[in-house]
C-alpha cells in the first residue's frame, strides 16, 4: 500500500494534515505585523531609554520582543522603556 492510498483510506491522516496546515497558516498570520519584524526589516526604528538618554538600537542586536511583558531583548541585555518610530 502506497502513502497516497493510506491517506485516501485513513481519515486520521486527513485530519492531522488539516491541523498542520491550519496551525502553519495561523503562525504565519500572527507574525505579519509584529514589532520585532518591523525593527529587523528596517520598517521601524527602535529607541530605548538606557540610563538617562534614549538610544537608537541597532537592529542587528535585537533578538526578540515579548508582547506580554513589553521587554525587548538584545545580544547584550534587555530594555522595557522603548519606542518604535515608523516615520522613515
C-alpha positions, 0 to 999 in steps of 0.5 A: 500500500502506497502513502497516497492510498493510506491517506485516501483510506485513513481519515486520521491522516486527513485530519492531522494534515488539516491541523498542520496546515491550519496551525502553519497558516495561523503562525504565519498570520500572527507574525505579519505585523509584529514589532520585532519584524518591523525593527529587523526589516528596517520598517521601524526604528527602535529607541530605548531609554538606557540610563538617562538618554534614549538610544537608537538600537541597532537592529542587528542586536535585537533578538526578540520582543515579548508582547506580554511583558513589553521587554525587548531583548538584545545580544547584550541585555534587555530594555522595557522603556522603548519606542518604535518610530515608523516615520522613515 
